[in-house]
Structures are given as C-alpha cells and as structure tokens.
C-alpha cells in the first residue's frame, strides 16, 4: 500500500491533470490549441504518419470535453485512495466530511469504471436515498441515481471536482496549498467563463457584433445573459 505522502502526491498530480484537461478544452474552443503531431512517429515496432494519427479541428472539438470527463475519474480515484489511506475506516468516521469525501469519490470512481465515456452510477444499498455533502464544495444526492448515466449536474460540475480535491488536500489531509508558490502568467487570451459559456475580450469588434448600452441586458439563452454596466475607474 502506498504511504500517505505518495497518496498525497498522486492527488496533486490528478488535480494538475484535471486542470490541464480543462485548459486544453478551452484552447480547442478558442481555436488556439495546436493539433500538430509528428509527420512520422516511430515507437518500438510501430510507425504512424500524421495523416493517420493527427486530428482535425472538428474532431478535437468533440473529444476535448471528454478529457475533462476522464480526468474527473482520475481525481475521484486519487481522492478515494488518499482518504482510505489516511483513515482506517472512512465510511464509519465520526467526521461527516470524511465520510462524504470517501463515499462521493468512491461512487464517482465506480461510475467511471463501468465506462469511461458513458459513466453510470452503481449505488450500494447502504448509500441509496442518502445525501453526501461537504458544505459549499460538493454534494451528491443518491436518490434515483442507481443505474443512471452520470451527469455533471449530479455532483455540481467540473469546478466542484476541482474544489473537492483542494478541500480534501487542505481540510481532510491537512496539507495546505503554499500561498507563496509560483503563480502561472496572466492568460494570453483574456476569457471569462460561466458554465460552458465563454466570453472573450477582443481588440476589434466583429462586423456582426451586437452593441448594448450601459444598463441594457443581452439575453443569450439557456439562462445566460450579459448586462452592460458603467465602468468606474475612480
């Protein structure tokens, strides 16, 4: 069995992989993700050309979101292993957050283990019709989930997974994130994202752009809208 330090490192790596998957998905959406592959790639006894191995942009747009999905499985598995490695019997722990962290991560991992691309819930009898919750982080209501395909709506989406991993690291395993760590540079493309809606700052307005005045609202559909406000630099 891995020692606790090794389990923690694996959780950190899983989080970084998840962040990279989300980053690649955004880059593909912004059409700035390089899809270059070797013109010819040899490995062992196999050789492929770019024509066989490379992706078209339309293919990348379909599979990039799947990276987030499969990375979710990796994070869930790393959380489950870490909690189980730190606590002898996490499902019966006296701290409800430890129990929830273990059960949510375990059930997520199990859902993906049935099918990575079409995860399906398999809820044990002792977990059915229960709510496992870590306040302001992640919540899973198992009612009516058994046998259903897993959806981000069941647990709160990708940012819930990110916050879940961070919470476990800091509040359950007691390993705080270094506030003085080296930060990444400011993004080269300035985007703001709400759900799956991405707003991108541009230098030149597109010819078909819709202009709204301060105080006006532009309805984008699916519950999204943009409201123009007056900027106060003072």
C-alpha positions, 0 to 999 in steps of 0.5 A: 500500500502506498504511504500517505505522502505518495497518496498525497502526491498522486492527488496533486498530480490528478488535480494538475491533470484535471486542470490541464484537461480543462485548459486544453478544452478551452484552447480547442474552443478558442481555436488556439490549441495546436493539433500538430503531431509528428509527420512520422512517429516511430515507437518500438515496432510501430510507425504512424504518419500524421495523416493517420494519427493527427486530428482535425479541428472538428474532431478535437472539438468533440473529444476535448470535453471528454478529457475533462470527463476522464480526468474527473475519474482520475481525481475521484480515484486519487481522492478515494485512495488518499482518504482510505489511506489516511483513515482506517475506516472512512465510511464509519468516521465520526467526521461527516466530511470524511465520510462524504469525501470517501463515499462521493469519490468512491461512487464517482470512481465506480461510475467511471469504471463501468465506462469511461465515456458513458459513466453510470452510477452503481449505488450500494444499498447502504448509500441509496436515498442518502445525501453526501455533502461537504458544505459549499464544495460538493454534494451528491444526492443518491436518490434515483441515481442507481443505474443512471448515466452520470451527469455533471449536474449530479455532483455540481460540475467540473469546478466542484471536482476541482474544489473537492480535491483542494478541500480534501488536500487542505481540510481532510489531509491537512496539507495546505496549498503554499500561498507563496508558490509560483503563480502561472502568467496572466492568460494570453487570451483574456476569457471569462467563463460561466458554465460552458459559456465563454466570453472573450475580450477582443481588440476589434469588434466583429462586423456582426457584433451586437452593441448594448448600452450601459444598463441594457441586458443581452439575453443569450439563452439557456439562462445566460445573459450579459448586462452592460454596466458603467465602468468606474475607474475612480 
